[in-house]
Amino acid sequence: MLSKRIIPCLDVKDGRTVKGVNFVDLRDAGDPVELAAQYAQQGADELVFLDITATHERRKTMIEMVKSVARQLNIPFTIGGGITELADADALLNAGADKISINSAAVRNPKLIEDLAKAFGVQFVVLAVDTKHVDGRNMVHLNGGRLITELETENWIKQAEDLGAGEILLTSMDHDGTKAGFDCNLLSKVNQMINIPIIASGGAGSMDHFTEVFQKSNVDAALAASVFHYGEILIPDLKQELKRNHIPVRI
């Protein structure tokens, strides 16, 4: 069985790592370059860097900061925020990205998924989906969760897989920052529908939550931010705990 991956996420705004609850009330969590180095040393399997206001502010991801972070890493590095065309992805690849994450731009132009997969390979394209439960349905949200769409989450993810997305980063906005656990029901449902890896995001508050999400939904990876940024969970401790629970991890 493939090892499950533990992925810290750097949500970056104005050059600083930030973290909120349900996508609002952001507070400072440190310097992204320092945090990246720390996570690589701790044994993180990958790192995700999201420029969370790039789309909302209609600008590109900060290339210089991406280069600074990439220099600290010897693990796969995914970057998202403000990617709207192949040239953006190419620039990030040259700056040190191993994968790129697209969200709002893909909803507005689904062909972007296909174009990126053809140009750079399926494994390069991570589709980030921000989902919220609305009137009994899971609905896709854009622009850092500010804008609801008419897309049902499950339908959009299936379409994205068909277009060439290589991985899904699925964030439950209802669970995000609450530290009450991942949305295992939704993650399990989606995982049974598709054949590409899923990264669970939103809700990690304890080591038990990581054990639970792998056992209940069998996702490929679990992503978290604040519990790592504020030192509430250390990655080596988490991996030992997962191993004790018979979940395969890379130590």
C-alpha positions as CSV (number, residue, x, y, z in Angstrom):
1,M,0.0,0.0,0.0
2,L,1.2,3.5,-0.8
3,S,2.3,5.6,2.1
4,K,-0.2,8.3,3.2
5,R,1.1,11.8,2.9
6,I,1.2,14.6,5.5
7,I,1.1,18.0,3.9
8,P,1.5,21.4,5.7
9,C,-0.2,24.3,3.9
10,L,1.1,27.8,3.8
11,D,-1.8,30.2,3.1
12,V,0.1,33.4,2.2
13,K,-1.3,37.0,2.2
14,D,0.9,40.1,1.9
15,G,4.0,38.0,2.2
16,R,3.0,36.4,5.5
17,T,1.5,33.0,6.4
18,V,-2.0,33.5,7.7
19,K,-4.8,31.2,9.1
20,G,-8.4,31.8,9.8
21,V,-11.6,30.0,10.7
22,N,-14.1,29.1,7.9
23,F,-12.0,31.2,5.6
24,V,-12.3,34.5,7.6
25,D,-10.7,36.3,10.6
26,L,-7.2,35.7,9.4
27,R,-4.3,35.9,11.9
28,D,-0.5,35.9,11.3
29,A,1.2,32.5,11.5
30,G,4.8,33.4,10.6
31,D,7.3,33.7,7.8
32,P,6.6,31.3,4.9
33,V,10.2,30.8,4.1
34,E,11.1,29.9,7.7
35,L,8.1,27.6,8.0
36,A,8.9,25.8,4.8
37,A,12.4,25.0,6.0
38,Q,11.0,23.8,9.3
39,Y,8.5,21.5,7.7
40,A,11.1,20.0,5.3
41,Q,13.3,19.2,8.3
42,Q,10.4,17.7,10.3
43,G,9.6,15.2,7.6
44,A,6.6,16.6,5.8
45,D,5.9,14.7,2.6
46,E,5.0,17.7,0.5
47,L,4.3,21.4,0.9
48,V,1.4,23.5,-0.5
49,F,1.8,27.2,-0.9
50,L,-1.4,29.1,-1.6
51,D,-1.4,32.8,-2.4
52,I,-4.9,33.2,-1.1
53,T,-5.8,36.7,-2.3
54,A,-4.1,36.5,-5.7
55,T,-7.4,35.7,-7.6
56,H,-9.5,38.1,-5.5
57,E,-7.0,40.9,-6.1
58,R,-6.6,39.9,-9.8
59,R,-2.8,39.5,-9.7
60,K,-0.3,36.8,-10.2
61,T,1.4,34.7,-7.5
62,M,4.5,36.2,-5.9
63,I,7.3,34.6,-7.9
64,E,10.2,35.8,-5.8
65,M,8.7,34.4,-2.6
66,V,8.1,31.1,-4.3
67,K,11.7,31.0,-5.3
68,S,12.8,31.7,-1.7
69,V,10.6,28.9,-0.4
70,A,11.7,26.4,-3.1
71,R,15.3,26.9,-2.1
72,Q,14.4,25.6,1.4
73,L,12.8,22.4,0.1
74,N,13.8,18.8,-0.9
75,I,10.2,17.6,-1.0
76,P,7.5,18.1,-3.7
77,F,6.1,21.7,-3.7
78,T,2.6,22.7,-4.9
79,I,1.8,26.3,-5.6
80,G,-1.6,27.9,-6.2
81,G,-3.1,31.4,-6.5
82,G,-3.8,33.6,-9.6
83,I,-2.9,30.9,-12.2
84,T,-5.0,31.7,-15.2
85,E,-2.9,30.6,-18.2
86,L,-0.1,28.3,-19.3
87,A,2.5,31.0,-19.0
88,D,1.7,31.4,-15.2
89,A,2.2,27.7,-14.7
90,D,5.5,27.8,-16.7
91,A,6.8,30.7,-14.6
92,L,6.0,28.8,-11.3
93,L,7.6,25.7,-12.6
94,N,10.7,27.6,-13.4
95,A,10.6,29.2,-9.9
96,G,10.7,25.8,-8.2
97,A,7.1,24.3,-8.3
98,D,6.7,20.6,-8.7
99,K,2.9,20.9,-9.1
100,I,0.4,23.8,-9.5
101,S,-3.0,24.2,-7.9
102,I,-5.8,25.8,-9.8
103,N,-9.2,26.6,-8.5
104,S,-11.3,29.7,-9.6
105,A,-9.7,29.9,-13.0
106,A,-10.5,26.3,-13.8
107,V,-14.2,26.8,-12.9
108,R,-14.3,29.8,-15.2
109,N,-12.4,28.0,-17.9
110,P,-12.5,24.2,-17.5
111,K,-10.4,23.8,-20.7
112,L,-7.5,25.2,-18.6
113,I,-7.3,21.8,-16.8
114,E,-7.0,20.0,-20.2
115,D,-4.4,22.5,-21.5
116,L,-2.2,22.3,-18.4
117,A,-2.4,18.5,-18.4
118,K,-1.3,18.3,-22.0
119,A,1.5,20.9,-21.6
120,F,3.0,19.7,-18.3
121,G,1.5,16.2,-17.6
122,V,-1.4,15.1,-15.5
123,Q,0.7,14.7,-12.3
124,F,1.5,18.5,-12.5
125,V,-2.2,19.6,-12.2
126,V,-3.9,19.7,-8.8
127,L,-7.5,20.9,-8.7
128,A,-8.3,22.7,-5.5
129,V,-12.0,22.7,-4.6
130,D,-13.5,24.8,-1.8
131,T,-16.8,23.3,-0.9
132,K,-19.6,24.4,1.5
133,H,-22.8,22.7,2.4
134,V,-25.7,24.9,1.2
135,D,-29.4,23.8,1.4
136,G,-28.5,20.1,1.5
137,R,-26.0,20.2,-1.3
138,N,-22.2,20.5,-1.5
139,M,-21.5,23.7,-3.6
140,V,-18.2,24.9,-5.1
141,H,-17.0,28.3,-4.0
142,L,-14.5,30.6,-5.6
143,N,-12.2,33.5,-4.9
144,G,-11.0,32.1,-1.6
145,G,-14.5,31.1,-0.6
146,R,-16.1,34.5,-1.2
147,L,-18.2,33.5,-4.2
148,I,-20.7,30.7,-4.4
149,T,-21.2,29.0,-7.8
150,E,-24.0,26.8,-9.2
151,L,-21.7,23.8,-9.4
152,E,-22.2,20.8,-7.2
153,T,-18.9,19.7,-5.8
154,E,-19.2,16.0,-6.7
155,N,-20.1,16.8,-10.3
156,W,-17.3,19.3,-10.7
157,I,-14.7,17.0,-9.3
158,K,-15.8,14.2,-11.7
159,Q,-15.6,16.6,-14.7
160,A,-12.2,17.8,-13.6
161,E,-10.9,14.2,-13.5
162,D,-12.2,13.6,-17.0
163,L,-10.5,16.8,-18.2
164,G,-7.1,15.7,-16.9
165,A,-6.7,16.8,-13.3
166,G,-4.1,14.6,-11.6
167,E,-5.1,15.2,-8.0
168,I,-7.9,16.9,-6.0
169,L,-7.3,19.1,-3.0
170,L,-10.7,19.1,-1.3
171,T,-11.3,21.7,1.4
172,S,-14.4,21.7,3.5
173,M,-15.2,25.4,4.3
174,D,-17.6,24.2,7.0
175,H,-14.8,22.4,8.8
176,D,-11.9,24.8,7.9
177,G,-10.1,26.2,10.9
178,T,-12.6,24.7,13.4
179,K,-10.2,21.9,14.6
180,A,-13.3,19.7,14.8
181,G,-12.1,17.1,12.3
182,F,-12.2,16.5,8.6
183,D,-15.4,16.0,6.6
184,C,-14.9,12.3,6.4
185,N,-18.4,11.6,4.9
186,L,-17.8,13.9,1.9
187,L,-14.2,12.8,1.4
188,S,-15.2,9.1,1.4
189,K,-18.1,9.8,-1.0
190,V,-15.8,11.6,-3.5
191,N,-13.0,9.1,-3.1
192,Q,-15.3,6.3,-4.2
193,M,-16.3,8.3,-7.3
194,I,-12.9,9.0,-8.8
195,N,-9.6,7.3,-9.5
196,I,-7.1,10.1,-8.8
197,P,-5.6,11.0,-5.4
198,I,-7.4,13.2,-2.9
199,I,-5.8,15.5,-0.4
200,A,-8.2,16.1,2.6
201,S,-8.2,19.7,3.8
202,G,-10.2,21.6,6.5
203,G,-10.7,20.7,10.1
204,A,-7.6,19.1,11.5
205,G,-7.3,19.7,15.3
206,S,-5.7,16.6,16.7
207,M,-3.7,13.6,15.7
208,D,-6.9,11.5,16.1
209,H,-8.4,13.5,13.2
210,F,-5.6,12.4,10.9
211,T,-6.1,8.8,11.9
212,E,-9.8,9.1,11.4
213,V,-9.7,10.6,8.0
214,F,-7.3,7.9,6.6
215,Q,-9.3,5.1,8.2
216,K,-12.8,6.4,7.3
217,S,-12.3,7.9,3.9
218,N,-9.0,6.2,2.7
219,V,-7.8,9.5,1.1
220,D,-4.2,9.7,-0.1
221,A,-3.1,12.7,1.9
222,A,-4.1,15.0,4.7
223,L,-3.3,18.7,4.7
224,A,-3.4,21.1,7.7
225,A,-2.2,24.5,8.5
226,S,-2.7,26.0,12.0
227,V,-2.0,22.9,14.0
228,F,1.4,22.7,12.4
229,H,2.1,26.5,12.2
230,Y,1.5,27.0,16.0
231,G,3.3,23.8,17.0
232,E,0.2,22.1,18.3
233,I,1.1,18.9,16.3
234,L,4.7,18.1,15.3
235,I,5.0,16.0,12.1
236,P,7.3,13.4,13.5
237,D,4.9,12.7,16.4
238,L,2.0,12.6,14.1
239,K,3.7,10.0,11.8
240,Q,4.6,7.8,14.8
241,E,0.9,8.0,15.9
242,L,-0.3,7.0,12.4
243,K,2.1,4.2,12.3
244,R,0.9,2.9,15.7
245,N,-2.6,2.9,14.1
246,H,-1.3,0.8,11.2
247,I,-1.5,3.6,8.7
248,P,1.4,3.4,6.3
249,V,3.6,6.6,6.4
250,R,7.1,7.5,5.4
251,I,9.1,8.0,8.5
